[in-house]
């Protein structure tokens, strides 16, 4: 998920990503293969957060806390918390079906892969709603937003304002999610809405 994000936003080759992310030669391509095939390799559990931090730094976006999720719990309750914990050595996932386990971000912040492959809603790609979080796009001047619109001088580095912006949006998402949970558990939210979140 992280190597795909880095390639899509930078246009770098796998070899260039090895260098930019300070990976061993050939690791970027091995980390990127999906579905799993011969030669595929995932980072060690203890190294996943480090890779997230490196990719975030390269793309000038705030780093997020990586978590392991069990999506099977969402079949019974779409508002359940699927988080098992943060990736670490010795984490026992043997009792879970491999298709139910995935990496995500703390607080249900959407990963790039989730955004990229979500179907458009009313003609709008979900990814387009989150492009503002990648500082590399601010620096390239390809976004419809500007620093001036945020009341900031054009010379303000993205690293100075994006972390606070991301935290505020995370807070707002969590408030909306909590409100939806309350409505669903009270039986007020229509079933069609509760299953679409």
SULPE-V914837 format. One record per residue. PSI is psi as a letter, one per 20 degrees, with the letter a starting at -180 (none if undefined). OMEGA is omega in radians with two decimals (NA if undefined). Layout:
BEGIN
psi;omega
PSI;OMEGA
PSI;OMEGA
END
This chain:
BEGIN
psi;omega
h;-3.08
h;-3.14
h;3.09
g;3.11
g;-3.12
g;3.13
g;-3.09
h;-3.08
h;-3.11
h;-3.06
j;-3.12
q;3.04
r;3.09
g;3.14
g;3.11
h;3.09
h;3.06
g;-3.11
g;-3.09
h;-3.11
j;-3.13
l;3.09
r;3.04
q;-3.12
p;3.10
i;-3.10
h;-3.10
g;-3.13
h;3.12
h;3.13
h;-3.01
i;-3.04
p;3.08
p;0.02
r;-3.09
p;-3.14
r;3.13
p;3.14
i;3.10
q;3.11
p;3.06
q;3.04
q;3.01
q;-3.10
g;-3.13
i;-3.08
i;-3.07
g;3.13
h;3.10
g;3.10
g;3.06
g;-3.12
h;-3.13
g;3.13
g;3.12
g;3.13
g;3.13
g;-3.08
i;3.13
l;3.02
q;3.09
p;3.07
q;3.11
q;3.07
p;-3.14
p;3.10
q;3.03
p;-3.09
q;3.02
n;-3.06
i;3.14
h;-3.13
h;-3.13
i;3.10
h;3.14
h;-3.10
o;-3.10
i;3.13
j;3.12
q;3.10
o;-3.09
i;-3.02
p;3.06
h;-3.13
a;3.09
q;-3.13
p;3.11
q;3.09
q;3.10
i;3.12
p;-3.07
o;3.12
j;-3.05
h;-3.12
i;-3.09
q;3.04
p;-3.08
h;-3.13
i;3.13
i;-3.06
p;3.07
r;3.04
q;3.09
a;3.11
q;3.10
q;3.12
j;3.13
k;3.05
p;-3.06
p;3.06
r;3.09
g;-3.11
g;3.11
g;3.12
g;-3.06
h;-3.04
j;3.04
p;3.14
q;3.10
q;3.07
o;-3.10
l;3.09
j;-3.13
p;3.06
p;3.13
h;3.12
h;-3.11
h;3.14
i;-3.09
j;-3.09
h;-3.11
h;-3.06
i;3.14
o;-3.13
h;3.12
h;3.12
h;3.05
g;-3.10
h;3.10
i;3.13
k;-3.09
j;3.13
q;3.12
j;-3.13
r;3.12
r;3.07
h;-3.14
h;3.11
h;3.09
j;-3.13
k;-3.11
q;3.04
q;-3.13
h;-3.09
i;-3.11
p;3.10
q;-3.12
h;-3.13
i;-3.13
h;-3.09
h;-3.09
g;3.14
g;3.13
h;3.12
g;3.12
g;3.14
h;3.13
g;3.12
h;3.07
g;3.14
g;-3.14
g;3.10
g;-3.12
h;3.09
g;3.12
g;-3.14
g;3.12
g;3.10
g;3.11
h;3.10
g;-3.14
g;3.13
g;-3.13
g;-3.13
h;3.09
i;3.14
j;-3.10
h;-3.09
p;3.11
q;-3.12
h;-3.12
h;3.11
h;-3.07
h;3.14
i;-3.11
i;-3.10
none;NA
END
